């Protein structure tokens, strides 16, 4: 099965390419899970008279302005939209990026982007504005956090709890387990889609995931053993 779930439009509606993205810990948080994004995009396209011609799902763990290098599925979506001469639809702006430089790079691809939360009438200039606001907000939150910690330290408050290493280790292990569960929740629906398409062996599933550009939780390639381990998670 191709990275996109291609569909043949049955109406005269304008085609659109749906792009969904989750990170390893995003499933179910802030309404950014795959099913929530899929429903939001479907409702938006229905209201705007668009037909979803292809859907591209990306599980991406990297951050930063160079994220396009880590998003092979987004590159595929761009190529698909160029071929169909249509727009890419995302549920929220941060499913593309909150980085202004990254958004500028997307605009340079000369593919229209529609963001459901912003509406159909937002032009590329306004996308830059919204991205700039999100980037500024993130920087302000980070600065306020650093300032608060510095003030506490100046008051003599010892930050952290180095004497309780065992408890810290338990918290860290629990956090890692939660991330692993979130990653599994993101990837298992993709594996089920692959199996429904007729690819049922561990070797075949691993190969398909690698072709799609889906990375493991550690950012590596899939092997039959890693597919088996993921499917066997409780």
C-alpha positions as CSV (number, residue, x, y, z in Angstrom):
1,X,0.0,0.0,0.0
2,X,1.2,3.4,-0.9
3,X,2.1,6.0,1.8
4,X,-1.1,7.8,0.9
5,X,-4.6,6.2,1.1
6,X,-5.5,7.2,-2.4
7,X,-9.2,7.7,-3.2
8,X,-11.0,8.4,-6.4
9,X,-13.2,11.4,-6.1
10,X,-16.8,10.5,-6.9
11,X,-18.0,14.0,-7.2
12,X,-17.0,17.2,-8.9
13,X,-15.6,18.6,-5.7
14,X,-12.1,20.1,-5.7
15,X,-9.5,17.6,-4.6
16,X,-7.3,18.1,-1.5
17,X,-4.5,16.2,0.2
18,X,-4.9,15.5,3.9
19,X,-1.8,15.7,6.1
20,X,-1.9,14.3,9.7
21,X,1.0,14.3,12.1
22,X,1.6,13.1,15.6
23,X,4.8,13.0,17.7
24,X,5.5,10.1,20.1
25,X,3.7,11.6,23.0
26,X,0.9,13.5,21.2
27,X,-1.8,10.9,20.9
28,X,-4.9,11.8,22.9
29,X,-3.4,15.1,24.1
30,X,-4.9,18.5,23.3
31,X,-7.2,16.9,20.7
32,X,-4.2,16.2,18.4
33,X,-4.6,12.4,18.0
34,X,-4.9,10.9,14.6
35,X,-8.6,10.3,14.7
36,X,-9.3,13.8,16.1
37,X,-7.3,15.3,13.2
38,X,-8.9,13.0,10.7
39,X,-12.4,14.0,11.8
40,X,-11.6,17.8,11.9
41,X,-10.2,17.6,8.3
42,X,-13.2,15.6,7.1
43,X,-15.6,18.1,8.5
44,X,-13.7,21.0,7.1
45,X,-13.5,19.5,3.6
46,X,-17.2,18.7,3.7
47,X,-18.1,22.3,4.7
48,X,-15.7,23.7,2.0
49,X,-16.7,21.5,-0.8
50,X,-13.4,19.6,-0.9
51,X,-12.8,15.9,-1.7
52,X,-10.0,14.2,0.1
53,X,-8.0,12.6,-2.7
54,X,-5.2,11.2,-0.5
55,X,-4.3,11.0,3.1
56,X,-0.8,11.1,4.5
57,X,-0.1,10.2,8.1
58,X,3.3,11.0,9.7
59,X,4.7,9.9,13.1
60,X,7.5,12.3,13.7
61,X,9.7,12.7,16.7
62,X,12.2,15.4,15.6
63,X,11.8,19.2,16.2
64,X,13.3,22.3,14.8
65,X,13.5,24.3,11.7
66,X,15.0,21.4,9.7
67,X,12.0,19.2,10.4
68,X,11.2,18.8,6.7
69,X,14.3,16.6,6.5
70,X,12.8,14.4,9.1
71,X,9.3,14.4,7.5
72,X,9.4,12.2,4.4
73,X,5.7,11.8,4.5
74,X,5.2,15.6,4.3
75,X,7.5,15.6,1.3
76,X,5.3,12.9,-0.3
77,X,2.2,14.9,0.5
78,X,3.8,18.0,-1.2
79,X,4.6,15.9,-4.3
80,X,1.0,14.5,-4.4
81,X,-0.5,18.0,-4.1
82,X,1.7,19.3,-6.9
83,X,0.7,16.4,-9.1
84,X,-3.0,17.0,-8.4
85,X,-2.6,20.8,-8.4
86,X,-4.5,21.1,-5.2
87,X,-4.1,22.2,-1.6
88,X,-2.8,20.3,1.5
89,X,-5.2,20.4,4.5
90,X,-4.0,20.1,8.1
91,X,-6.1,20.2,11.2
92,X,-4.0,22.7,13.1
93,X,-1.1,24.9,12.3
94,X,1.2,23.2,14.7
95,X,0.6,19.9,12.8
96,X,2.7,21.7,10.1
97,X,5.0,23.6,12.4
98,X,5.2,26.6,14.8
99,X,8.5,27.6,13.3
100,X,8.3,30.7,11.0
101,X,11.3,29.6,9.0
102,X,9.8,26.2,8.5
103,X,6.5,27.7,7.4
104,X,8.3,30.0,5.0
105,X,10.0,26.9,3.5
106,X,6.6,25.3,3.0
107,X,5.3,28.4,1.3
108,X,8.2,28.3,-1.1
109,X,7.0,25.0,-2.4
110,X,4.2,26.8,-4.1
111,X,1.6,24.4,-2.8
112,X,-1.5,26.0,-1.1
113,X,-2.0,25.1,2.6
114,X,-5.3,25.1,4.3
115,X,-5.5,24.9,8.1
116,X,-8.9,23.9,9.6
117,X,-8.6,25.9,12.8
118,X,-7.8,29.1,10.8
119,X,-10.4,28.8,8.1
120,X,-10.3,28.6,4.3
121,X,-9.7,32.3,3.7
122,X,-6.3,32.6,5.5
123,X,-3.7,33.5,2.9
124,X,0.1,32.6,3.1
125,X,1.0,35.9,4.6
126,X,-1.4,35.3,7.6
127,X,0.0,31.8,8.0
128,X,3.4,33.5,8.6
129,X,1.8,35.8,11.1
130,X,0.1,33.0,13.0
131,X,3.3,31.0,13.0
132,X,5.3,34.0,14.3
133,X,2.8,34.5,17.1
134,X,3.0,30.9,18.1
135,X,6.8,31.0,18.0
136,X,6.9,34.2,20.1
137,X,4.5,32.7,22.7
138,X,6.7,29.6,23.0
139,X,9.8,31.8,23.5
140,X,8.0,33.9,26.1
141,X,6.9,30.9,28.1
142,X,10.4,29.5,28.0
143,X,11.9,32.9,29.2
144,X,9.3,33.2,32.0
145,X,10.2,29.7,33.2
146,X,13.9,30.4,33.2
147,X,13.4,33.7,35.1
148,X,11.2,32.0,37.7
149,X,13.8,29.3,38.3
150,X,16.6,31.9,38.5
151,X,14.6,33.8,41.1
152,X,14.1,30.7,43.2
153,X,17.7,29.8,43.0
154,X,18.7,33.4,44.1
155,X,16.4,33.0,47.1
156,X,18.4,30.0,48.1
157,X,15.8,27.4,47.1
158,X,17.5,24.2,45.9
159,X,16.0,23.1,42.7
160,X,15.3,19.5,42.1
161,X,15.7,16.7,44.7
162,X,19.0,15.0,44.4
163,X,18.5,13.0,47.6
164,X,15.5,11.1,46.2
165,X,17.2,9.4,43.3
166,X,15.1,6.2,43.6
167,X,11.9,8.1,43.3
168,X,13.3,10.2,40.4
169,X,14.2,6.9,38.7
170,X,10.7,5.6,39.1
171,X,9.2,8.8,37.7
172,X,11.6,8.7,34.8
173,X,10.7,5.1,34.1
174,X,7.0,5.9,34.2
175,X,7.5,8.8,31.8
176,X,9.4,6.6,29.4
177,X,6.7,4.0,29.6
178,X,4.0,6.6,28.8
179,X,6.0,7.8,25.8
180,X,6.3,4.2,24.6
181,X,2.6,3.7,25.0
182,X,1.9,6.9,23.1
183,X,4.2,5.8,20.3
184,X,2.5,2.4,20.1
185,X,-0.9,4.1,20.0
186,X,0.2,6.2,17.0
187,X,1.8,3.4,15.0
188,X,-0.6,0.5,15.6
189,X,-3.4,2.1,13.5
190,X,-0.9,2.4,10.6
191,X,0.1,-1.3,11.1
192,X,-3.5,-2.3,11.0
193,X,-4.0,-0.4,7.8
194,X,-1.0,-2.2,6.3
195,X,-2.4,-5.6,7.4
196,X,-5.9,-4.7,6.0
197,X,-4.2,-4.0,2.7
198,X,-2.9,-7.7,2.7
199,X,0.6,-7.3,4.1
200,X,0.5,-9.5,7.2
201,X,4.0,-10.9,7.7
202,X,6.4,-9.1,10.1
203,X,8.9,-8.8,7.3
204,X,6.4,-7.2,5.0
205,X,5.0,-4.8,7.7
206,X,8.6,-3.7,8.6
207,X,9.4,-3.1,4.9
208,X,6.2,-1.1,4.4
209,X,6.8,1.1,7.4
210,X,10.3,1.8,6.2
211,X,9.1,2.7,2.7
212,X,6.5,5.0,4.2
213,X,9.2,6.8,6.2
214,X,7.8,5.9,9.6
215,X,10.6,5.7,12.1
216,X,10.8,3.6,15.3
217,X,10.6,5.3,18.7
218,X,14.4,5.7,18.6
219,X,14.3,7.1,15.1
220,X,15.7,4.0,13.4
221,X,14.6,1.4,10.8
222,X,11.9,-1.2,11.4
223,X,12.8,-4.9,11.6
224,X,10.5,-7.9,12.1
225,X,11.5,-8.0,15.8
226,X,10.6,-4.4,16.4
227,X,7.3,-4.9,14.7
228,X,6.6,-8.0,16.8
229,X,7.6,-6.2,20.0
230,X,5.3,-3.3,19.2
231,X,2.3,-5.5,18.4
232,X,2.9,-7.6,21.6
233,X,2.7,-4.5,23.9
234,X,-0.1,-4.9,26.5
